[in-house]
């Protein structure tokens, strides 16, 4: 099963990297949105920095292999 998501990557002032399904806004050093937010390993996407004034538009693809599909 493959799922594709359009959204935004944004890194908070503390270095945490987040994916947002809707465009977030930055307040007090933290990017915020109300839907579809999940943390991504902080070591990924070093080009997305805490100094960015806008979030980075991105597409994420997740492939899920169910137990019945494994060989």
BELGIJO-V272387 format. One record per backbone hydrogen bond with DSSP energy under -0.5 kcal/mol. CO is the residue of the C=O (numbers start at 1). NH is the residue of the N-H. E is the energy in kcal/mol with one decimal. If there is no record, write none. Layout:
# BELGIJO-V272387
co=(CO | CO)
nh=(NH | NH)
e=(E | E)
This chain:
# BELGIJO-V272387
co=(1 | 3 | 5 | 7 | 8 | 9 | 10 | 10 | 12 | 16 | 17 | 18 | 19 | 20 | 25 | 25 | 27 | 29 | 30 | 32 | 35 | 35 | 36 | 38 | 40 | 41 | 45 | 47 | 49 | 49 | 55 | 56 | 58 | 60 | 62 | 62 | 63 | 64 | 66 | 66 | 67)
nh=(64 | 62 | 60 | 58 | 20 | 56 | 12 | 18 | 15 | 12 | 40 | 10 | 38 | 8 | 27 | 32 | 30 | 13 | 27 | 25 | 21 | 22 | 21 | 19 | 17 | 44 | 48 | 49 | 11 | 52 | 57 | 9 | 7 | 5 | 3 | 64 | 65 | 66 | 69 | 70 | 70)
e=(-3.3 | -2.9 | -3.0 | -2.6 | -2.8 | -3.0 | -0.5 | -2.6 | -2.0 | -2.6 | -2.5 | -2.1 | -2.0 | -2.5 | -0.5 | -3.0 | -1.5 | -3.1 | -2.8 | -2.3 | -1.0 | -0.7 | -0.8 | -2.7 | -0.7 | -1.9 | -2.2 | -0.8 | -0.5 | -1.4 | -0.6 | -2.8 | -2.7 | -3.1 | -2.8 | -0.5 | -0.5 | -0.7 | -1.9 | -0.8 | -0.9)
